[in-house]
Amino acid sequence: MVTPNEKLATSLARLQDLQKGGRQVFRSAELTRVHRERLVKNGFLREVMKGWLISSSPDVDHGDTSAWFASFWDFCASYCTARFGEAWHLSPEQSLLLHAEDTIIPAQIIIHTPRGTNNTLQLPFNTTLYDLKQKNMPPDADLTTRSGLRLFSPQAALIKVPVTFFVRHPVEAQVVISSIRDTADVLGRLLSGGHPTIAGRIAGALRRHGRAAQADEIVTVMKGAGYDVRETDPFVPAQAFGAPGQVQAPIVGRLQAMWKNFREAIIPVFPEAPRLPQDTTAYLSSVDEIYQTDAYHSLSIEGYRVTRKLIERVRKGDWAPQGMSADRQYRDALAARGYWQAFRLVRATVVDVIGGVNPGNLARQAHRDWYREMFQPSVAAGLVGASSLAGYRNHAVFLRGSRHVPPRWEAVRDAMPALFDLLEDEAEPSVRAVLGHWLLGYIHPYPDGNGRMARFLMNVMLASGGYPWTVIRVESRDAYLAALERASVLQEIEPFAQFVADEVRRSMEQAS
């Protein structure tokens, strides 16, 4: 007689076949009714709508958004292709957002298609898909495909978006402008379409970004063709720009633009930097004294159940997984040991920081070692694969309960050097601490441990201004995560800057 476990294993084998190639979205008809119902019941599949399913995990709550947000764009691509064939595309605005590495899950996605019915499709977690009927498809030359999504090319989208896009999405507009290597594709579309007003707008945007030669070329060529071009700057006057004149990967331009836009909002809310300590021994003693509190709160924020007694055992060395089977069985104990090992290396970095060495450069050199030490005990115990210590992630990650989707794993290799460049060049310790913390979490370079790494980085940057080591308390977890979410999704850095500033003031008062 076949057992229930054997039946489930048969259904899982069928699902595994469907998931080859990384697929996470399926038509119901691809599974028999028995397989489908069994996999849904056991939490391995979740129904999006009638006829469509996505991969899930049985260990997550039904209200957890991560499975849906992880599959959102794949679902859009699969559903639209199944329904409209190749006769559909995203809007120019959404196309530019995706080209600019804006991966936030929108509340509504608008699909343009001649086969549309102007109907709203209700999807999980208050997301919707609206199929907007349009008369004709754009020329094939204006469209490109990315991960199954049919987008306008950056050059075509720049011409089609309204001027308000530059005001509502200044970071994304800067990123796309910075990615234009040659104006030929833009000029061809401007000339063939007869767009002198748009030509003036794009020329103004290029000039604002430090691309004067390209701006001049657009104006000269358009005027030479008989068009009356009047150059206009589509950005608001106060808009800040990063790395003008450079052509770079979109994620690099995005980080630079956000850093430049946000830094001025941080400085006024922060207490004045005490400057580097004269008594190095006293400063390091305060770091040592706060370790137990810091480890407890940092690990608790991430969901580990650790006690101060366990942390103290780890610090004193009264912890030996090779000889203590109980410790070897607990991921919490392994996490505590890894935190202690990493903390010691971060402390060594702080020694160099208060000695006057550039903190951004030090973090660039040391952060991989912090990470490896953090997870070495779990690897040694066999709970984590050794390959996880090799470096940055090589797969997508999704954050539970967040609309922010970290950049594609391919972009991480450009993003992290750019982050350390920004840290090295920044003069204000408060800006280094706030933006260093937020952006490391925003990039999410590692498969796990990104929150702990971000808080380590924050404290190294705080040390560069003489601020005391600052603990983010587990009691403030909700406010902390909400502030990070507003920064990543709404592009509002002020709540997070104020949150960190308040915690730093608290630490300064306790240290005085």
C-alpha positions in Angstrom: 0.0 0.0 0.0 1.3 3.4 -1.0 1.8 5.7 2.0 0.9 9.4 2.1 4.6 10.3 2.2 5.2 8.3 -0.9 2.3 10.0 -2.7 3.6 13.4 -1.7 7.1 12.4 -2.9 5.6 11.5 -6.3 3.9 14.9 -6.6 7.1 16.7 -5.5 9.0 14.8 -8.2 6.5 16.1 -10.8 6.9 19.7 -9.4 10.7 19.4 -9.6 10.4 18.5 -13.3 8.4 21.7 -13.9 10.8 23.8 -11.9 13.8 23.0 -14.1 15.3 26.1 -15.6 14.2 28.2 -12.5 10.5 28.2 -13.3 8.3 29.3 -10.5 5.0 30.0 -12.3 2.8 27.2 -13.7 -0.5 26.7 -15.5 -2.8 24.4 -13.5 -3.2 22.2 -16.6 0.5 21.3 -16.3 -0.3 19.1 -13.2 -3.0 16.5 -12.7 -5.7 17.4 -10.3 -4.4 15.0 -7.7 -0.8 16.4 -7.9 -2.1 19.9 -7.8 -4.4 19.5 -4.8 -1.8 17.5 -2.9 1.0 20.2 -3.5 -1.3 23.1 -2.6 -2.6 21.3 0.6 1.0 20.8 1.7 2.1 24.3 1.0 4.5 23.6 -2.0 2.2 25.5 -4.4 0.0 28.5 -4.0 -2.9 29.5 -6.3 -2.6 33.0 -7.8 -5.9 32.9 -9.6 -7.9 30.2 -11.3 -5.6 28.3 -13.7 -2.3 29.7 -12.3 0.0 28.6 -9.5 3.3 29.6 -8.1 6.0 27.8 -6.1 5.8 28.3 -2.3 7.2 26.8 0.8 5.3 24.9 3.5 7.2 26.6 6.3 5.8 30.1 5.6 2.6 31.7 6.8 -0.3 32.1 4.4 0.0 35.9 4.8 3.7 35.9 3.8 4.2 38.0 0.7 7.7 36.6 -0.3 6.5 33.8 -2.6 4.2 36.1 -4.5 6.6 39.0 -4.8 9.4 36.5 -5.9 7.1 35.3 -8.7 5.4 38.6 -9.6 7.3 39.6 -12.7 7.5 35.9 -13.9 3.8 35.7 -13.5 3.2 38.9 -15.5 5.4 37.6 -18.3 3.9 34.1 -18.4 0.3 35.3 -18.0 0.6 38.0 -20.7 2.4 35.8 -23.1 -0.3 33.1 -22.6 -3.1 35.5 -23.1 -1.7 38.0 -25.7 1.1 36.2 -27.4 3.7 38.8 -28.4 1.1 41.5 -28.8 1.8 43.3 -25.5 4.3 45.4 -23.7 4.8 47.4 -20.5 4.4 51.2 -20.4 7.4 53.5 -21.2 7.4 54.6 -17.6 7.5 51.0 -16.2 10.1 50.1 -18.8 12.4 52.9 -17.7 12.0 51.9 -14.0 13.1 48.4 -14.8 16.0 49.5 -17.0 17.1 51.7 -14.1 17.1 48.7 -11.7 14.0 49.8 -9.8 12.7 46.4 -8.8 10.0 47.5 -6.4 6.8 45.5 -6.8 4.2 48.0 -8.1 0.6 48.0 -6.7 -0.6 47.9 -10.3 1.0 46.9 -13.5 -0.5 48.2 -16.8 -0.2 46.0 -19.9 -0.6 47.8 -23.2 -2.0 45.5 -25.9 -4.3 45.6 -29.0 -6.1 42.6 -27.4 -6.8 44.4 -24.2 -10.3 44.7 -22.6 -9.5 47.6 -20.2 -10.1 45.1 -17.3 -8.5 45.0 -13.9 -7.3 41.6 -12.7 -7.1 41.2 -9.0 -3.9 39.5 -7.8 -2.6 38.5 -4.3 -1.6 41.0 -1.7 -3.5 44.0 -3.2 -1.6 43.9 -6.5 -3.5 44.2 -9.8 -2.9 43.8 -13.5 -4.7 46.2 -15.9 -4.8 45.3 -19.6 -5.1 48.6 -21.5 -6.4 48.3 -25.0 -4.3 50.2 -27.6 -4.8 50.4 -31.4 -1.4 49.2 -32.6 1.8 47.7 -31.3 5.0 49.9 -31.4 7.7 49.1 -34.0 9.7 46.0 -33.1 12.8 48.2 -33.0 11.4 50.1 -30.0 10.9 47.0 -27.9 13.2 44.6 -26.1 12.7 41.5 -24.0 14.1 41.2 -20.5 13.4 38.1 -18.4 10.3 37.5 -20.5 9.0 41.0 -20.0 8.4 43.0 -23.2 9.8 46.5 -22.5 10.4 49.7 -24.5 14.2 50.1 -25.1 15.7 52.9 -22.9 16.1 55.2 -25.9 12.5 54.7 -27.1 11.1 55.0 -23.6 13.0 58.3 -23.0 11.1 59.8 -25.9 7.7 58.5 -24.9 7.7 59.3 -21.2 6.1 62.7 -20.1 8.2 65.4 -18.6 6.7 64.6 -15.2 8.6 61.4 -15.2 11.8 63.4 -14.6 10.2 65.0 -11.5 8.5 61.9 -10.1 11.4 59.6 -10.7 14.6 61.7 -10.8 16.9 58.9 -9.7 15.6 56.5 -12.4 15.8 59.3 -15.1 19.4 60.0 -14.1 20.3 56.3 -14.3 18.9 55.9 -17.8 20.5 59.2 -18.9 23.9 58.0 -17.5 23.6 54.7 -19.4 23.4 56.3 -22.9 26.7 55.6 -24.6 25.9 57.1 -27.9 23.1 59.6 -28.9 22.7 58.1 -32.4 19.7 55.8 -31.4 18.0 58.7 -29.6 18.7 61.1 -32.5 17.3 58.7 -35.1 14.0 58.5 -33.2 13.8 62.2 -32.6 14.4 63.0 -36.2 12.1 60.4 -37.7 9.3 61.3 -35.3 9.8 65.0 -35.5 10.2 65.7 -31.8 11.8 69.1 -31.2 10.3 69.6 -27.8 11.4 66.2 -26.5 14.8 66.8 -28.1 15.2 69.9 -26.1 14.2 68.1 -22.9 16.7 65.2 -23.5 19.4 67.6 -24.3 18.7 69.5 -21.1 18.8 66.3 -19.1 22.1 65.3 -20.6 23.6 68.7 -19.9 22.4 68.6 -16.3 24.2 65.2 -16.0 27.4 66.7 -17.3 27.1 65.3 -20.8 27.5 68.6 -22.6 29.0 67.2 -25.8 26.0 64.8 -26.3 23.6 67.6 -25.5 25.2 69.9 -28.1 25.1 67.1 -30.6 21.3 66.6 -30.2 20.6 70.3 -30.5 22.9 70.8 -33.5 21.6 67.9 -35.5 18.0 68.7 -34.8 18.5 72.3 -35.8 20.4 71.2 -38.9 17.4 69.2 -39.9 15.2 72.3 -39.7 13.7 71.9 -36.2 13.4 74.8 -33.7 14.9 73.2 -30.6 14.8 75.0 -27.3 16.8 73.2 -24.6 15.0 72.8 -21.3 16.0 71.1 -18.0 13.3 68.6 -17.0 14.7 68.1 -13.5 13.7 70.3 -10.6 16.3 73.0 -9.8 17.3 71.4 -6.4 17.8 68.0 -7.9 21.3 66.6 -6.9 23.3 64.5 -9.3 26.0 61.9 -8.8 29.1 61.1 -10.9 28.2 63.5 -13.8 29.4 62.7 -17.2 30.1 59.0 -16.6 28.7 56.1 -18.6 28.2 53.2 -16.2 26.1 50.2 -15.3 22.5 51.2 -14.3 22.9 49.9 -10.7 26.0 52.1 -10.3 24.2 55.2 -11.5 21.3 54.4 -9.3 23.4 54.1 -6.1 25.3 57.3 -6.9 22.1 59.2 -7.6 20.4 58.0 -4.4 23.5 58.8 -2.3 23.7 62.3 -3.8 20.0 62.9 -3.4 19.8 61.7 0.2 23.0 62.8 1.9 21.8 66.4 2.7 18.8 65.2 4.5 20.9 63.2 7.0 23.4 65.7 8.2 21.0 68.1 10.0 19.3 65.4 12.1 22.5 63.9 13.4 24.3 65.0 16.6 27.7 66.6 15.9 30.5 64.1 15.5 32.7 63.9 18.6 35.7 63.3 16.3 38.2 60.5 16.6 38.8 59.5 20.3 42.1 60.5 21.9 41.9 57.7 24.4 41.9 54.6 22.1 41.9 52.2 25.0 38.8 53.6 26.6 36.9 53.6 23.3 37.8 50.0 22.6 36.9 49.1 26.2 33.4 50.5 25.6 33.1 48.4 22.4 34.1 45.3 24.3 31.6 46.1 27.1 28.7 46.5 24.7 29.3 43.2 22.8 26.9 41.1 24.8 24.1 43.6 24.4 24.8 44.2 20.8 24.9 40.4 20.0 21.7 39.8 21.8 19.7 42.5 20.0 21.3 42.0 16.6 20.6 38.3 16.6 17.2 38.7 18.1 16.2 41.1 15.3 17.0 38.4 12.8 14.8 35.9 14.7 17.4 33.9 16.5 16.5 32.9 20.1 19.6 33.6 22.0 20.1 34.3 25.7 22.7 36.5 27.3 24.0 33.4 29.1 24.7 31.7 25.7 26.4 34.8 24.4 28.6 35.0 27.5 29.5 31.3 27.1 30.5 32.0 23.5 32.7 35.0 24.5 34.5 33.1 27.2 35.1 30.1 24.9 32.9 27.8 27.0 31.4 26.5 23.8 32.7 23.5 21.8 30.5 22.0 19.1 33.0 19.2 18.5 32.4 17.9 22.0 29.0 19.2 22.9 26.3 17.6 20.8 23.6 19.9 22.2 25.3 23.0 20.9 25.9 21.4 17.6 22.2 20.8 17.1 21.1 24.5 17.7 21.4 27.0 14.9 21.0 29.7 17.5 24.2 28.7 19.2 26.0 28.5 15.9 24.7 31.9 15.0 25.9 33.3 18.3 29.4 31.8 17.8 29.6 33.2 14.3 28.6 36.6 15.6 31.4 36.6 18.1 34.0 35.6 15.6 32.8 38.3 13.2 32.6 40.9 16.0 36.3 40.4 16.8 37.2 41.2 13.2 35.0 44.2 13.1 36.6 45.4 16.3 40.0 45.1 14.6 38.7 47.2 11.8 37.5 49.8 14.3 41.0 50.0 15.7 42.3 51.0 12.3 39.4 53.4 11.7 40.1 55.4 15.0 43.7 55.3 13.9 42.7 57.5 11.0 42.6 55.1 8.1 39.8 55.7 5.5 36.9 53.6 6.8 35.4 53.0 3.4 38.7 51.4 2.2 39.0 49.4 5.3 35.4 48.0 5.0 36.1 47.2 1.3 39.0 45.1 2.4 37.5 43.5 5.5 33.8 42.9 4.9 34.2 39.5 3.2 36.2 38.3 6.2 33.4 39.5 8.6 30.9 37.5 6.6 33.0 34.3 6.4 33.6 34.3 10.2 29.9 34.9 10.8 28.9 31.7 9.0 32.0 29.5 9.6 30.5 27.7 12.6 27.4 26.8 10.7 29.5 25.6 7.8 31.6 23.5 10.1 28.5 22.0 11.7 27.1 21.1 8.3 24.1 23.3 8.6 25.2 25.7 5.8 27.0 24.6 2.6 30.6 25.6 2.3 30.0 27.3 -1.0 28.1 30.0 0.9 31.5 31.3 2.1 32.7 31.9 -1.4 31.3 35.4 -1.8 28.3 37.3 -3.0 25.0 35.6 -3.8 24.4 34.1 -7.3 20.7 33.9 -7.2 17.7 36.2 -6.6 16.6 37.0 -3.0 13.3 38.3 -1.7 12.5 39.9 1.6 9.6 38.7 3.7 6.9 41.3 3.9 8.7 43.9 1.7 7.8 45.3 -1.6 11.5 46.0 -2.2 13.2 43.4 -4.3 17.0 43.5 -4.1 18.9 44.0 -7.4 19.5 41.1 -9.7 22.4 39.0 -8.5 24.3 39.9 -11.7 24.2 43.6 -10.6 25.6 42.9 -7.2 29.2 42.6 -8.7 28.9 46.2 -9.9 26.9 47.5 -6.9 29.3 46.6 -4.1 32.4 48.3 -5.5 30.3 51.3 -6.2 29.1 51.3 -2.6 32.6 51.2 -1.2 33.6 54.0 -3.6 30.9 56.2 -2.2 31.9 55.3 1.4 35.5 56.2 0.6 34.7 59.5 -1.0 32.1 60.7 1.7 33.4 63.2 4.2 30.5 63.0 6.7 30.6 60.1 9.2 26.8 60.3 9.7 26.2 59.9 6.0 28.5 57.0 5.8 26.7 55.3 8.7 23.1 55.8 7.5 23.6 55.3 3.8 26.2 52.5 4.3 23.8 50.6 6.4 20.7 51.2 4.2 22.4 50.5 0.9 24.1 47.3 2.0 20.7 46.0 2.9 19.2 47.5 -0.3 21.8 45.6 -2.4 21.5 42.5 -0.2 24.8 41.0 -1.5 24.8 37.8 0.6 22.4 34.9 0.8 22.0 35.5 4.5 23.3 37.8 7.3 22.8 41.1 5.4 21.1 42.8 8.4 24.0 41.9 10.7 26.5 42.9 8.1 24.7 46.3 7.7 24.8 47.0 11.4 28.5 46.1 11.6 29.2 48.4 8.7 27.1 51.2 10.4 29.2 51.0 13.5 32.5 51.0 11.7 31.3 54.2 9.9 30.1 55.7 13.2 33.6 55.0 14.7 35.1 57.2 12.0 33.3 60.2 13.6 34.1 59.1 17.1 30.4 58.1 17.8 30.0 55.3 20.3 29.0 51.8 19.1 25.3 51.9 18.7 22.9 49.0 19.3 19.7 48.7 17.3 17.3 47.3 19.9 15.0 44.4 19.2 12.2 46.4 20.9 12.5 48.9 18.0 12.5 46.2 15.3 9.2 47.2 13.8 10.1 50.9 13.6 13.5 50.0 12.3 12.2 47.8 9.5 9.5 50.3 8.6 12.0 53.1 8.2 14.2 50.9 6.0 11.1 50.0 3.9 10.3 53.6 3.4 13.8 54.4 2.2 13.8 51.5 -0.2 10.3 51.6 -1.6 9.3 55.3 -1.2 12.8 56.7 -1.6 12.3 58.6 1.7 15.5 58.5 3.7 14.5 60.9 6.5 12.7 58.4 8.8 15.7 56.0 8.8 18.2 58.9 9.3 16.1 60.1 12.2 15.8 56.6 13.6 19.6 56.0 13.5 20.3 59.5 14.9 18.0 58.9 17.9 19.7 55.6 18.6 23.1 57.3 18.4 22.0 60.1 20.8 20.9 57.4 23.2 24.3 55.7 23.0 26.1 59.0 23.5 24.0 59.8 26.6 24.7 56.4 28.1 28.4 56.8 27.4 28.7 60.2 29.0 
